[in-house]
C-alpha cells in the first residue's frame, strides 16, 4: 500500500500541483490556460477567477492520473453496472486523450477546462 500511496502522490497530486503552479505563473504568451486565468483575474471578478481555476485544476489532476495510466504506472479496471470487472488495458496510451478530447464534453454537466495539454 505504501508504494501505491507514494506513486499516487508523486505522479498525480504533485504533478497536478506543479502543472497548475506553472500555469499560474507562466509568462509565455502562448500558454492558453495562463492567459485565460490572467484575463479572468483582470476583470476583478474573484468568483469567475475561482471558477476558471477550479475547472482547470480538476481536469489537470484527472489528466495527470490518466497520463500515469497511459504510461504504465497504474493498471486500471472498474466494476461495470452489470457487476463485471472490466480492464482498461486496451485503452492504455489513449485514455488521457479520450478524457480531454471527448469524454468531458460528452458526459460532464459542469464547465470544462480551457485545455491542459498532456
C-alpha positions in Angstrom: 0.0 0.0 0.0 2.9 2.4 0.8 4.2 2.1 -2.8 0.8 2.9 -4.3 0.4 5.9 -2.0 3.9 7.2 -2.9 3.2 6.8 -6.6 -0.2 8.3 -6.4 1.0 11.4 -4.5 4.1 11.9 -6.6 2.8 11.0 -10.1 -0.7 12.5 -9.8 -1.0 15.0 -6.9 2.4 16.6 -7.1 2.4 16.8 -10.9 -1.0 18.3 -10.9 0.0 21.0 -8.4 3.3 21.7 -10.3 1.4 21.9 -13.6 -1.2 24.3 -12.2 1.5 26.4 -10.5 3.3 26.6 -13.8 0.2 27.9 -15.4 -0.4 30.4 -12.6 3.0 32.0 -13.0 3.6 31.4 -16.8 4.7 34.4 -18.8 4.6 32.6 -22.2 2.1 34.4 -24.4 1.1 31.0 -25.9 0.2 29.5 -22.5 -3.5 29.2 -23.1 -4.6 28.4 -19.6 -2.3 31.0 -18.0 -3.6 33.7 -20.4 -7.2 32.7 -19.7 -6.6 32.9 -15.9 -4.9 36.3 -16.3 -7.8 37.6 -18.4 -10.4 36.5 -15.9 -8.3 37.8 -13.0 -8.0 41.2 -14.6 -11.8 41.5 -14.7 -11.7 41.7 -10.9 -14.4 39.1 -10.6 -13.0 36.8 -8.0 -15.8 34.3 -8.3 -15.2 33.9 -12.1 -11.5 33.6 -11.5 -12.0 30.9 -8.9 -14.5 29.1 -11.3 -11.9 29.1 -14.0 -9.1 27.8 -11.8 -11.3 25.1 -10.2 -12.3 23.5 -13.5 -8.7 23.7 -14.9 -7.1 22.2 -11.8 -9.6 19.4 -11.6 -9.1 18.5 -15.2 -5.3 18.8 -14.7 -5.4 16.3 -11.7 -7.6 13.8 -13.6 -5.3 14.2 -16.7 -2.2 13.5 -14.6 -3.8 10.4 -13.2 -4.9 9.1 -16.6 -1.5 10.0 -18.1 0.2 7.9 -15.4 -2.1 5.0 -16.5 -1.2 5.7 -20.2 2.5 5.5 -19.3 2.0 2.2 -17.5 2.4 3.4 -13.9 -1.1 2.1 -13.0 -3.3 -0.7 -14.2 -6.9 0.3 -14.2 -10.2 -1.7 -14.1 -13.6 -0.8 -12.9 -16.8 -2.7 -11.9 -19.5 -2.1 -14.6 -23.1 -1.7 -13.7 -23.7 -5.4 -14.5 -21.1 -6.3 -11.9 -18.4 -7.3 -14.4 -14.8 -6.3 -13.6 -13.6 -4.6 -16.8 -9.9 -4.0 -17.5 -9.0 -0.7 -19.2 -5.7 -2.1 -20.6 -7.0 -1.8 -24.2 -7.2 2.0 -23.7 -3.6 2.3 -22.4 -1.8 5.1 -24.3 -5.0 6.8 -25.2 -7.2 7.2 -22.1 -6.0 10.7 -21.2 -6.7 11.9 -24.7 -10.2 10.4 -24.6 -10.8 12.2 -21.4 -9.5 15.6 -22.5 -10.8 15.3 -26.1 -14.2 13.7 -25.9 -15.4 12.4 -22.6 -15.6 15.7 -20.7 -17.7 17.3 -23.3 -19.9 14.3 -23.8 -20.6 13.4 -20.2 -20.0 16.4 -18.0 -22.7 18.7 -16.9 -20.2 21.2 -15.4 -17.9 23.7 -17.0 -14.9 22.3 -18.8 -11.2 23.2 -18.5 -9.8 25.6 -21.1 -7.5 22.8 -22.1 -4.5 21.3 -20.5 -2.2 19.5 -23.0 -0.6 16.2 -21.9 
